[in-house]
Amino acid sequence: MSRKEMAELDTLRPTQITLGLYQMHEKAEVSNKPRSDAARKRFMESHRIQTIAGPGGALYIADHHHWARAWLELGWESAPVEVITDLSNLSPGKFWKRMRAMGHVHPYDEHGKRLEIDALPATLMTMRDDPYRSLAAFTRNAGAYRKPGNAYGDFRWAAFFRRHVEEDLQSIAGFARAMTIAIPLARSSKARALPGFIGKYVPE
């Protein structure tokens, strides 16, 4: 049975090496809109961080890395979490084996290369930027494909764009150009095997 509680953001453990900093900054802007304390509490609870309890009781993020990092960047110290699975009784080896089997660990670096578990960052603030993750997220937000059912689907889209879109994603102009390429690409037959694929846009 899951449980809901508050946790210190700087103690949460990532299960991914990378995030998209553009995507994270967008979530920080949304989070930092003027709100009453009660409204902020409701907002954070609507994006409650999904976690799994690991060895020693440490909480590992299963979903919402970007929200968690955004709130930490804003200087917020704690956040609502949901412990969806308690694996704290397992040894580290058995814990990571179970995490892989459950699809809750994605140690891909900013070049899309899969690394070993020990390459995972210890804190949210040491996660690396992969701009292709941001490209995938903003392309999805533009309606080019549906949200995949899990984080692995997000990484598959990032890998797809990494293969097909060559732009300077570190610059605003380059990212904008990449978006003009990525949106029709996501609707093309090249993307048909990816989760959330919609298909060619046909005007009514």
C-alpha positions in Angstrom: 0.0 0.0 0.0 1.3 3.4 -0.9 1.7 6.2 1.6 1.8 10.0 1.4 4.2 12.2 3.3 6.5 15.2 3.1 10.2 14.8 2.2 13.2 17.1 2.0 13.9 17.7 -1.6 17.7 17.5 -1.3 17.5 14.0 0.1 15.5 12.5 -2.8 17.6 10.2 -5.0 17.3 10.3 -8.8 16.8 7.2 -10.8 17.9 9.0 -14.0 21.2 10.6 -14.9 19.7 13.4 -17.0 16.8 15.8 -17.2 16.0 18.6 -19.7 16.9 22.0 -18.2 14.6 23.9 -20.6 11.8 21.7 -19.5 12.8 22.1 -15.8 12.9 25.9 -16.1 9.4 25.9 -17.7 8.1 24.0 -14.7 9.9 26.4 -12.3 8.1 29.3 -14.0 4.7 27.6 -13.7 5.5 26.7 -10.1 6.5 30.2 -9.1 3.4 32.0 -10.2 1.9 34.1 -7.4 -0.3 31.9 -5.2 -1.6 31.9 -1.7 0.0 29.3 0.6 -3.0 27.1 0.4 -3.0 27.3 -3.4 0.7 26.5 -3.5 0.0 23.5 -1.3 -2.7 22.3 -3.6 -0.5 22.8 -6.7 2.3 20.8 -5.2 0.0 18.0 -4.1 -1.3 17.8 -7.7 2.3 17.1 -8.8 3.2 14.9 -5.8 6.6 13.3 -6.4 6.3 9.5 -6.9 9.0 7.7 -5.0 10.2 4.2 -4.0 11.7 3.5 -0.6 15.1 1.8 -1.0 17.8 0.4 1.3 18.2 2.4 4.5 14.8 4.1 3.9 16.2 6.4 1.2 13.5 7.7 -1.2 14.2 7.2 -4.9 12.2 9.2 -7.5 10.0 7.1 -9.8 8.3 10.1 -11.5 8.5 13.9 -11.5 12.3 14.5 -11.5 11.7 17.8 -13.4 9.1 19.1 -10.8 11.4 18.1 -7.9 14.5 19.8 -9.4 12.4 22.9 -10.3 11.2 23.3 -6.7 14.7 22.8 -5.4 16.0 25.5 -7.8 13.3 27.8 -6.4 14.7 27.3 -2.9 11.8 25.2 -1.7 13.0 22.8 0.9 10.3 20.1 1.1 7.6 18.7 -1.1 4.8 16.1 -0.9 5.8 12.6 -2.0 4.0 9.4 -2.4 5.9 6.2 -1.6 4.4 3.9 -4.2 6.5 0.8 -3.3 8.6 0.0 -0.2 11.7 -2.0 -1.0 13.7 -0.8 2.0 14.1 -4.4 3.2 16.1 -5.4 0.1 19.9 -5.4 -0.2 21.3 -2.8 -2.7 21.9 -5.5 -5.3 18.4 -6.9 -5.1 16.9 -3.4 -4.9 18.4 -2.4 -8.2 17.5 -5.7 -9.8 13.9 -5.1 -8.8 14.0 -1.5 -9.9 15.2 -2.5 -13.4 12.5 -5.2 -13.5 9.8 -2.5 -12.6 11.1 -0.1 -15.2 12.1 2.6 -12.6 15.7 3.2 -13.5 17.1 4.9 -16.6 20.8 5.5 -16.4 21.2 7.2 -19.9 23.7 10.0 -20.1 23.4 13.2 -22.1 24.6 11.4 -25.2 21.9 8.7 -24.9 24.4 6.1 -23.8 23.3 3.7 -21.1 25.7 3.6 -18.2 25.9 1.5 -15.0 23.8 2.1 -11.9 26.8 3.6 -10.1 26.7 6.5 -12.6 23.4 7.7 -11.2 23.7 11.1 -9.5 23.4 11.3 -5.7 21.2 14.4 -5.7 18.8 16.2 -8.0 21.2 19.1 -8.3 23.9 16.9 -9.8 21.7 15.6 -12.6 23.0 16.5 -16.1 21.3 18.4 -18.9 20.1 16.5 -22.0 18.6 19.1 -24.3 17.0 16.4 -26.4 14.8 15.5 -23.4 13.6 19.1 -23.5 13.1 18.9 -27.2 11.0 15.7 -26.8 8.9 17.3 -24.0 8.1 20.5 -25.9 7.4 18.6 -29.1 4.9 16.5 -27.2 3.4 19.7 -25.6 2.9 21.0 -29.1 0.6 18.0 -29.7 3.0 16.1 -32.0 2.6 12.9 -30.1 0.9 11.6 -26.9 2.7 11.2 -23.6 4.2 7.7 -23.4 3.0 5.5 -20.6 6.4 5.5 -18.8 9.7 7.3 -18.6 11.3 4.8 -21.0 9.1 6.1 -23.7 10.4 9.6 -23.0 13.9 8.4 -23.4 13.0 6.7 -26.7 11.7 9.9 -28.1 14.8 11.8 -27.0 16.9 9.2 -28.7 14.9 9.4 -31.8 15.3 13.2 -32.0 19.0 12.8 -31.2 19.4 10.7 -34.4 17.4 13.0 -36.7 17.7 16.6 -35.4 21.1 18.2 -35.6 20.9 21.8 -34.2 22.6 23.8 -31.5 20.1 23.1 -28.8 22.0 25.2 -26.3 20.9 28.4 -28.0 17.3 29.7 -28.1 17.5 30.2 -31.9 18.9 26.7 -32.4 16.2 25.1 -30.1 13.5 27.0 -32.0 14.8 25.6 -35.3 15.0 22.2 -33.8 11.3 22.4 -32.9 10.3 23.2 -36.5 12.1 20.0 -37.5 10.9 17.8 -34.6 7.2 18.5 -34.8 6.6 17.3 -38.4 9.2 14.5 -37.8 7.2 13.2 -34.8 4.1 12.9 -37.1 6.0 11.2 -39.9 6.3 7.5 -40.6 9.8 7.5 -39.2 8.3 7.8 -35.7 5.5 5.2 -36.1 7.1 2.6 -33.9 7.4 5.0 -30.9 5.0 5.1 -28.0 2.4 7.8 -28.3 2.8 8.1 -32.1 -0.2 9.9 -33.5 0.5 10.0 -37.2 0.2 12.5 -40.0 -1.8 15.6 -39.3 -4.8 15.9 -41.7 -6.6 19.3 -41.6 -10.3 19.1 -41.3 
